[in-house]
Amino acid sequence: MKFLSLYTVIDNIERRKGMMTPADVPVWVSIIGNFGFPIAITVYLFMRFERKLGDLEKVITNLSETIKTLTNRQ
């Protein structure tokens, strides 16, 4: 199996918006073997958390624009 750097794996998963595919399983097994289970889980959770923060940022921006629009109408 070809060794992929941790950054390459994270970048590939981020481009798919956090979605893992069956092709990622050998990569994650390799990461767990090379870096350990706690680090692999931490990386996975950070990726999910970052995506959720991005979604939350969009919602807050939209809410702010909506409040400005409603305030200007009064």
C-alpha positions in Angstrom: 0.0 0.0 0.0 1.3 3.4 -0.9 2.0 5.7 2.1 0.0 8.9 2.0 0.8 11.7 4.3 -1.7 12.7 6.9 -2.2 16.1 5.3 -3.0 14.4 1.9 -5.6 12.3 3.5 -7.2 15.2 5.4 -7.2 17.3 2.2 -8.9 14.5 0.2 -11.6 14.1 2.8 -12.1 17.9 3.2 -12.7 18.2 -0.6 -15.5 15.6 -0.3 -17.0 17.8 2.5 -16.0 15.4 5.3 -17.5 12.3 3.6 -15.4 9.2 3.8 -15.5 6.5 1.2 -14.7 2.8 1.4 -11.4 3.7 -0.3 -10.5 5.6 2.8 -10.5 2.6 5.1 -7.0 1.3 4.2 -5.7 4.9 4.6 -7.3 5.2 8.1 -5.9 1.8 9.1 -2.5 3.0 8.0 -2.9 6.3 10.0 -3.9 4.3 13.1 -1.0 2.0 12.7 1.5 4.9 12.2 0.2 7.5 14.5 -2.0 5.7 17.0 -5.8 5.5 17.6 -6.2 8.6 19.7 -4.5 10.8 17.1 -6.5 9.3 14.3 -9.8 9.9 16.2 -8.7 13.5 17.1 -8.0 14.3 13.5 -11.3 12.9 12.3 -13.3 14.8 15.0 -11.4 18.1 14.3 -12.3 17.8 10.6 -16.0 17.3 11.4 -15.9 20.1 14.0 -14.3 22.5 11.4 -17.0 21.7 8.9 -19.7 22.4 11.5 -18.1 25.7 12.4 -18.1 26.7 8.7 -21.8 25.9 8.4 -22.5 27.8 11.6 -20.6 30.8 10.3 -22.7 30.9 7.2 -25.9 30.8 9.2 -24.8 33.6 11.5 -23.8 35.7 8.5 -27.2 35.1 6.9 -29.0 35.9 10.2 -27.0 39.2 10.5 -28.0 40.2 6.9 -31.6 39.3 7.6 -31.7 41.4 10.8 -30.1 44.4 8.9 -32.7 44.1 6.2 -35.6 43.9 8.6 -34.3 46.8 10.7 -33.9 49.0 7.6 -37.6 48.4 6.6 -38.9 49.9 9.8 
